[in-house]
Amino acid sequence: MVSDDSTLQSGGQGSFLSRGTAEALNSVVEFLRTIVEWAGKVSSLLFVPLVLFTVFDVVLRKTGKFQIDIIEAAGPFGVMFQSTLLQEMQWHVHTALFAMVLGYGYINNTHVRVDLVRESLAFRKKAWTEMIGCTIFLIPFALVLIYFASIFAYDSWAIGEVSASLVGLSNRWIIKTILVIGLVVALLAGISVWLQSFVILFGPRDLRYPLMTLEWPEEEGDRMEGKERLKVDLDKSIDEELEEKTKKVLGGNS
């Protein structure tokens, strides 16, 4: 273990935050994390309609004149088979999916990092890097984006903005509002990581709780990007290893 982590097990004496305050802040962190994870998991289901719209549009456009016949036969519902409408649906769903999972990716440490420097730092220095990054970059930038995106969405609603195409989607303010919501979720993720980093740095050093963008020094090597590494026993067959992992996941009920 690196030198500045040697006091991690020294107890909670001399910390800036009392144990009660640190646990209260951790409760806030868990509450924010619950919101962000719920938003991310629910929004991830948008992947299904995104694929369906894309496949349907590609297949329909390859049918040539058959697409025109379908549009004419469908009458007032024929617009649903227009490539322009389908493509705009793809753009809107993709935007909603991307915006709503930004925070989820951050708290699960699955976003893109350039780890040339950070990965070589000691645990507490990583925590400082995370907190300073949230303070200077993530939180202020998210607030600025939310402010301008809110104006963007409001103006769209006020003027009744629609697609530039005659057969495109109307009510453009809906997708622009979803963008604002996604940015708010990302802001909540940044605040939760900031609070957790603050507790790490100034709370009792023997206090343990689930981390988001960091790993406790004693867990390094066992986890990667917030996920437990898969350990393979070379003395066991693949079937034995799979059966053991399945029982572990299912609680021995397999």
C-alpha positions as CSV (number, residue, x, y, z in Angstrom):
1,M,0.0,0.0,0.0
2,V,1.3,3.4,-0.8
3,S,2.6,5.8,1.9
4,D,-0.3,8.3,2.1
5,D,-2.7,5.4,2.4
6,S,-1.0,3.9,5.4
7,T,-3.3,5.6,7.9
8,L,-6.5,4.4,6.3
9,Q,-7.0,1.8,9.0
10,S,-6.0,4.2,11.9
11,G,-9.5,4.9,13.0
12,G,-11.6,8.0,13.0
13,Q,-9.6,10.1,15.4
14,G,-8.6,13.6,14.3
15,S,-10.8,13.7,11.2
16,F,-12.5,16.9,10.2
17,L,-15.9,15.3,9.9
18,S,-17.4,13.4,12.8
19,R,-18.6,9.8,12.1
20,G,-22.2,10.9,12.4
21,T,-21.7,13.7,9.9
22,A,-19.8,11.4,7.5
23,E,-22.6,8.8,7.7
24,A,-25.2,11.5,7.1
25,L,-23.4,12.7,4.0
26,N,-23.1,9.1,2.8
27,S,-26.8,8.8,3.1
28,V,-27.2,11.8,0.8
29,V,-24.8,10.2,-1.6
30,E,-26.7,7.0,-1.6
31,F,-30.0,8.8,-2.2
32,L,-28.5,10.7,-5.2
33,R,-26.9,7.5,-6.5
34,T,-30.3,5.8,-6.4
35,I,-31.9,8.6,-8.5
36,V,-29.1,8.5,-11.0
37,E,-29.0,4.7,-11.3
38,W,-32.8,4.5,-11.7
39,A,-32.7,7.1,-14.4
40,G,-29.9,5.3,-16.2
41,K,-31.5,1.8,-16.0
42,V,-34.9,3.0,-17.1
43,S,-33.5,5.1,-19.9
44,S,-31.3,2.2,-21.1
45,L,-34.6,0.5,-22.3
46,L,-34.7,3.2,-25.1
47,F,-32.0,1.1,-26.8
48,V,-34.8,-1.3,-27.9
49,P,-37.0,1.2,-29.8
50,L,-33.8,2.8,-31.2
51,V,-32.8,-0.6,-32.8
52,L,-36.4,-1.3,-33.9
53,F,-36.8,2.2,-35.6
54,T,-33.4,1.8,-37.3
55,V,-34.0,-1.7,-38.6
56,F,-37.6,-0.9,-39.7
57,D,-36.4,2.2,-41.6
58,V,-33.5,0.4,-43.3
59,V,-35.7,-2.5,-44.4
60,L,-38.5,-0.3,-45.5
61,R,-36.3,1.9,-47.6
62,K,-34.9,-1.2,-49.4
63,T,-38.3,-2.2,-50.6
64,G,-38.5,0.7,-53.1
65,K,-41.9,1.2,-54.6
66,F,-43.4,-1.1,-51.9
67,Q,-42.8,1.7,-49.3
68,I,-44.8,4.1,-51.4
69,D,-47.6,1.5,-51.7
70,I,-47.6,1.1,-47.9
71,I,-47.8,4.9,-47.3
72,E,-50.7,5.2,-49.7
73,A,-52.6,2.2,-48.3
74,A,-52.2,3.4,-44.7
75,G,-54.0,6.6,-45.4
76,P,-53.7,9.1,-42.6
77,F,-51.3,6.8,-40.8
78,G,-49.0,6.6,-43.9
79,V,-46.7,9.3,-42.4
80,M,-45.5,6.7,-39.9
81,F,-43.8,4.9,-42.8
82,Q,-42.0,7.9,-44.1
83,S,-38.2,7.6,-43.9
84,T,-37.9,11.2,-42.7
85,L,-40.1,10.6,-39.7
86,L,-38.4,7.3,-38.8
87,Q,-35.0,8.9,-39.0
88,E,-36.0,11.8,-36.8
89,M,-37.4,9.3,-34.3
90,Q,-34.0,7.6,-34.3
91,W,-32.3,10.9,-33.6
92,H,-34.7,11.8,-30.8
93,V,-34.4,8.4,-29.1
94,H,-30.7,8.4,-29.4
95,T,-30.5,11.8,-27.9
96,A,-32.7,10.8,-25.0
97,L,-30.7,7.6,-24.4
98,F,-27.3,9.4,-24.5
99,A,-28.5,12.3,-22.3
100,M,-30.1,10.2,-19.6
101,V,-27.2,7.7,-19.1
102,L,-24.4,10.3,-18.7
103,G,-24.7,10.4,-14.9
104,Y,-25.1,6.6,-14.7
105,G,-21.9,6.1,-16.6
106,Y,-20.0,8.5,-14.3
107,I,-21.1,7.0,-11.0
108,N,-20.3,3.5,-12.3
109,N,-16.9,4.7,-13.5
110,T,-17.6,3.4,-17.1
111,H,-17.1,6.7,-18.8
112,V,-14.0,7.5,-20.9
113,R,-11.0,8.4,-18.9
114,V,-7.4,9.3,-19.9
115,D,-5.6,7.5,-17.0
116,L,-2.0,8.2,-17.9
117,V,-1.6,10.1,-14.6
118,R,-4.5,9.2,-12.4
119,E,-4.0,5.5,-12.3
120,S,-0.4,5.9,-10.9
121,L,-1.6,8.1,-8.0
122,A,-2.2,7.0,-4.5
123,F,-5.7,6.6,-3.2
124,R,-6.2,9.9,-1.5
125,K,-4.6,11.8,-4.4
126,K,-7.2,10.1,-6.6
127,A,-9.9,11.4,-4.3
128,W,-8.4,14.9,-4.4
129,T,-8.3,14.7,-8.2
130,E,-11.9,13.6,-8.4
131,M,-13.2,16.3,-6.0
132,I,-11.2,19.1,-7.7
133,G,-12.4,17.9,-11.1
134,C,-16.0,18.0,-10.0
135,T,-15.5,21.4,-8.4
136,I,-13.8,23.1,-11.3
137,F,-15.1,21.2,-14.3
138,L,-18.1,18.9,-14.0
139,I,-20.5,20.8,-11.7
140,P,-19.9,24.3,-13.1
141,F,-20.0,23.0,-16.7
142,A,-23.2,21.1,-16.0
143,L,-24.9,24.2,-14.5
144,V,-24.0,26.3,-17.5
145,L,-25.3,23.6,-19.9
146,I,-28.5,23.3,-17.9
147,Y,-29.1,27.0,-17.9
148,F,-28.7,27.4,-21.7
149,A,-30.5,24.1,-22.5
150,S,-33.5,25.2,-20.4
151,I,-33.7,28.4,-22.4
152,F,-33.4,26.3,-25.5
153,A,-36.3,24.1,-24.5
154,Y,-38.5,27.0,-23.3
155,D,-38.0,28.9,-26.5
156,S,-38.9,25.8,-28.5
157,W,-42.1,25.4,-26.5
158,A,-43.0,29.1,-26.7
159,I,-42.8,29.2,-30.5
160,G,-44.3,25.7,-31.0
161,E,-41.2,24.5,-32.9
162,V,-41.6,21.6,-35.3
163,S,-39.4,19.8,-37.7
164,A,-38.1,21.7,-40.7
165,S,-39.5,18.8,-42.8
166,L,-43.2,18.7,-43.7
167,V,-43.3,15.0,-42.6
168,G,-41.1,15.4,-39.6
169,L,-41.9,15.3,-35.9
170,S,-43.6,18.2,-34.1
171,N,-43.2,19.3,-30.5
172,R,-39.5,19.7,-30.6
173,W,-39.6,21.0,-27.0
174,I,-40.1,17.5,-25.7
175,I,-36.7,16.1,-26.7
176,K,-35.0,19.4,-25.7
177,T,-36.6,19.1,-22.3
178,I,-35.3,15.5,-22.0
179,L,-31.9,16.9,-22.7
180,V,-32.2,19.2,-19.8
181,I,-33.4,16.4,-17.5
182,G,-30.4,14.3,-18.6
183,L,-28.0,17.1,-17.7
184,V,-29.7,17.5,-14.3
185,V,-29.1,13.8,-13.7
186,A,-25.5,14.2,-14.7
187,L,-25.2,17.1,-12.2
188,L,-26.7,15.0,-9.4
189,A,-24.0,12.3,-10.3
190,G,-21.3,15.0,-10.0
191,I,-22.6,16.2,-6.7
192,S,-22.8,12.7,-5.3
193,V,-19.2,12.0,-6.4
194,W,-18.0,15.3,-4.9
195,L,-19.7,14.5,-1.6
196,Q,-18.2,11.0,-1.5
197,S,-14.7,12.4,-2.3
198,F,-15.2,15.0,0.5
199,V,-16.1,12.3,3.0
200,I,-13.1,10.2,1.9
201,L,-10.7,13.0,2.4
202,F,-12.1,14.6,5.6
203,G,-14.1,11.8,7.3
204,P,-13.0,8.9,9.5
205,R,-10.5,6.9,7.6
206,D,-11.7,3.6,8.9
207,L,-15.3,4.1,7.7
208,R,-16.1,1.9,4.7
209,Y,-19.0,2.3,2.2
210,P,-19.5,1.5,-1.5
211,L,-17.4,3.8,-3.7
212,M,-18.3,5.0,-7.2
213,T,-15.4,6.3,-9.2
214,L,-12.7,5.1,-6.8
215,E,-11.7,1.8,-5.2
216,W,-10.5,1.3,-1.6
217,P,-6.8,0.5,-1.6
218,E,-7.5,-3.0,-0.2
219,E,-9.8,-3.7,-3.1
220,E,-7.4,-2.6,-5.9
221,G,-6.7,-5.4,-8.2
222,D,-10.0,-7.2,-7.4
223,R,-12.2,-4.6,-9.2
224,M,-12.0,-2.9,-12.5
225,E,-14.1,0.2,-13.5
226,G,-16.3,-0.4,-10.4
227,K,-17.0,-4.0,-11.3
228,E,-15.6,-7.1,-9.6
229,R,-12.9,-8.9,-11.7
230,L,-13.7,-12.4,-12.8
231,K,-11.2,-14.7,-11.1
232,V,-10.6,-18.0,-12.9
233,D,-9.2,-21.1,-11.2
234,L,-7.1,-22.9,-13.7
235,D,-7.4,-26.1,-11.8
236,K,-11.1,-26.3,-12.5
237,S,-12.8,-27.1,-15.8
238,I,-14.9,-24.4,-17.6
239,D,-18.1,-26.3,-16.6
240,E,-17.1,-26.5,-12.9
241,E,-16.2,-22.8,-12.9
242,L,-19.4,-21.8,-14.6
243,E,-21.5,-23.9,-12.2
244,E,-19.8,-22.3,-9.2
245,K,-20.3,-18.8,-10.5
246,T,-23.9,-19.6,-11.2
247,K,-24.5,-20.9,-7.7
248,K,-22.9,-17.8,-6.3
249,V,-25.1,-15.5,-8.3
250,L,-28.3,-17.4,-7.6
251,G,-27.5,-17.8,-3.9
252,G,-26.9,-21.6,-4.1
253,N,-30.4,-22.3,-5.6
254,S,-29.3,-23.3,-9.0
